[in-house]
Amino acid sequence: MRTMANQNISVWEFLFGGGLLSVSLIIILIFSGIVAIVFFAQKLFALNRENQVDPYLLKNVTDLLNDGRVQSAVDFCRRDNSPESRSVEKGLSRLGRPVSEIANAMETHAQIELNKAEKNIGFLATLSGAAPMLGLLGGVLILASTFGGLSKTDTVISQNLLAADFYKALAPTVVGLVVGFLSYIFHNILVGKVDYLLMKIQYHTNEFLDIINKPA
């Protein structure tokens, strides 16, 4: 008879020693976690790149407008090619029209930039809730299967062996919680980056409107 004293369950056995259902769920959860990590890294890199803007963008645009070089200001924004400069470029393309129309065009463009920045981030929010529930469901099903098997046999089962089976049945729940926690953290980090990007776009929009609405 094995006892808990001499029964050391390795990490590999803990993860992949619980039967077909447990292994299948764990593979799905681990794969989902890997996808979440890759997506987070790519999205974080893209948002960090988008958050890089020429600190003298508005000053240079103002100087060019004061010199009457509107097209040069547009070209400067295109070269910078950041969400803020694209928003300013949208305003420059509407010069000569009412300020309210320019503001609406820039706000619409800001919403487009926001939607692009937020694209697919909801996947992490969904995974942060779905992974723990899937892991918990797997653990419950495995325990139910274990109790169902015990109810159909008259064999006396060692308490230590039963505890080991329960221990391995918790593997999907543990993996699901880890994947869900990481996804939750990743989602919040990306949302913070998107909010910061939106704040900068709004700042540049308001400053640009002040520039073109300044009394001569």
C-alpha positions in Angstrom: 0.0 0.0 0.0 1.3 3.4 -0.9 1.3 6.2 1.7 1.5 9.9 1.3 5.0 9.8 3.0 6.5 7.9 0.0 4.2 9.2 -2.7 5.6 12.4 -4.2 3.6 13.7 -7.0 5.7 15.6 -9.6 4.4 18.7 -11.4 4.1 16.7 -14.6 2.0 14.0 -12.8 0.0 16.7 -11.1 -0.9 18.4 -14.5 -1.1 15.3 -16.7 -1.9 12.4 -14.4 -5.6 13.0 -13.9 -7.2 11.2 -16.9 -8.3 12.2 -20.4 -10.8 14.9 -19.3 -8.3 16.6 -17.0 -5.5 16.5 -19.5 -7.7 17.8 -22.3 -8.9 20.8 -20.2 -5.3 21.6 -19.1 -4.0 21.5 -22.6 -6.8 23.9 -23.7 -6.1 26.2 -20.8 -2.3 26.2 -21.3 -2.7 26.8 -25.0 -5.1 29.7 -24.1 -2.5 31.1 -21.7 0.2 31.0 -24.3 -2.1 32.8 -26.8 -2.8 35.4 -24.2 0.9 36.0 -23.5 1.7 36.3 -27.2 -1.2 38.6 -27.8 -0.3 40.8 -24.8 3.3 41.1 -25.9 2.3 42.1 -29.4 -0.4 44.5 -28.3 1.9 46.1 -25.7 4.6 46.6 -28.3 2.1 48.2 -30.7 0.6 50.5 -28.1 4.0 51.6 -26.8 5.0 52.5 -30.4 1.7 54.4 -30.9 2.3 56.3 -27.7 5.6 57.7 -29.1 4.8 61.2 -30.5 7.0 64.2 -31.3 6.9 66.4 -28.2 7.1 69.5 -30.5 4.3 68.4 -32.7 2.0 71.3 -31.8 4.7 73.8 -31.7 6.0 72.9 -35.2 2.4 72.8 -36.6 1.8 76.3 -35.1 4.9 77.7 -36.6 4.1 76.3 -40.0 0.5 77.7 -39.8 1.8 81.1 -38.8 4.0 81.0 -41.9 0.9 80.1 -44.0 2.4 76.7 -44.9 -0.6 74.5 -44.3 0.5 71.7 -46.7 3.9 71.6 -44.9 2.1 71.2 -41.6 0.1 68.3 -43.1 3.2 66.7 -44.5 4.9 67.0 -41.0 1.9 65.2 -39.4 2.1 62.5 -42.0 5.8 61.9 -41.3 5.2 61.7 -37.6 2.4 59.2 -38.2 1.2 58.9 -34.6 -2.4 58.8 -33.5 -2.0 62.4 -32.2 -0.5 63.7 -35.5 -3.1 61.8 -37.5 -5.8 63.6 -35.5 -4.2 67.0 -36.0 -3.8 66.2 -39.7 -7.6 65.5 -39.8 -8.1 69.0 -38.4 -5.7 70.6 -40.9 -7.6 69.0 -43.7 -10.7 70.9 -42.5 -9.2 74.3 -42.2 -11.4 77.0 -43.5 -14.6 75.3 -42.3 -16.4 76.1 -39.0 -14.6 75.2 -35.9 -17.4 73.0 -34.8 -17.1 70.9 -38.0 -13.3 70.6 -37.5 -13.9 69.5 -33.9 -16.5 66.9 -34.9 -14.1 65.5 -37.6 -11.2 65.3 -35.1 -13.5 63.6 -32.4 -14.7 61.1 -35.0 -11.1 60.3 -35.9 -10.1 60.0 -32.3 -12.9 57.4 -31.9 -11.5 55.5 -34.9 -8.0 55.5 -33.3 -9.5 54.3 -30.0 -11.4 51.5 -31.7 -8.2 50.4 -33.4 -6.2 50.5 -30.2 -8.9 48.5 -28.3 -9.1 45.9 -31.0 -9.3 42.3 -29.6 -8.4 43.4 -26.1 -11.8 42.1 -25.0 -10.3 38.6 -25.6 -8.3 38.9 -22.5 -11.3 40.1 -20.4 -13.3 37.1 -21.6 -10.4 34.7 -20.9 -9.9 36.1 -17.4 -13.4 35.0 -16.5 -13.7 31.9 -18.7 -10.5 30.2 -17.8 -11.2 29.9 -14.0 -14.7 28.7 -14.7 -13.5 26.1 -17.2 -10.9 24.9 -14.8 -13.5 24.7 -11.9 -15.9 22.8 -14.2 -13.2 20.3 -15.1 -12.3 19.8 -11.4 -16.0 19.3 -10.5 -16.5 16.8 -13.3 -13.4 14.9 -12.4 -14.5 14.7 -8.7 -18.0 13.6 -9.7 -16.5 10.9 -11.9 -14.3 9.7 -9.0 -17.2 9.6 -6.6 -19.3 7.9 -9.2 -16.7 5.2 -9.6 -16.4 4.7 -5.9 -20.1 4.2 -5.5 -20.0 1.2 -7.9 -17.3 -0.7 -6.1 -17.1 -2.6 -2.8 -13.3 -2.3 -2.6 -11.9 -0.5 0.3 -9.9 2.5 -1.0 -6.9 3.8 0.9 -7.5 7.3 2.2 -4.1 8.3 0.9 -4.8 7.1 -2.6 -8.1 8.8 -2.6 -6.5 12.1 -1.4 -3.9 11.8 -4.2 -6.7 11.4 -6.8 -8.4 14.5 -5.4 -5.1 16.3 -5.5 -4.7 15.6 -9.2 -8.3 16.5 -9.9 -7.6 20.0 -8.7 -5.0 20.5 -11.5 -7.5 22.1 -14.1 -8.8 24.5 -11.4 -5.3 25.6 -10.5 -4.3 26.1 -14.2 -7.5 27.9 -14.9 -7.0 30.3 -12.0 -3.4 31.0 -13.1 -4.5 31.7 -16.7 -7.4 33.8 -15.6 -5.2 35.9 -13.2 -2.6 36.5 -15.9 -5.3 37.5 -18.4 -6.8 39.9 -15.9 -3.5 41.6 -15.3 -2.7 41.8 -19.0 -6.1 43.2 -19.8 -5.8 46.0 -17.2 -2.3 46.9 -18.4 -3.5 47.3 -22.0 -6.6 49.2 -20.9 -4.4 51.6 -19.1 -2.2 52.1 -22.2 -5.3 52.7 -24.3 -6.7 55.2 -21.8 -3.4 57.1 -21.8 -3.3 57.1 -25.6 -6.9 58.5 -25.7 -5.9 61.2 -23.2 -3.0 62.4 -25.4 -5.2 62.4 -28.5 -7.8 64.5 -26.7 -5.1 66.9 -25.4 -3.7 67.4 -28.9 -7.2 67.9 -30.3 -8.1 70.6 -27.8 -4.8 72.3 -28.2 -5.1 72.4 -31.9 -8.6 73.8 -31.7 -7.3 76.5 -29.4 -4.6 77.3 -32.0 -6.9 77.7 -34.9 -9.5 79.5 -32.9 -7.0 82.0 -31.4 -7.9 85.6 -32.3 -5.6 87.1 -35.0 
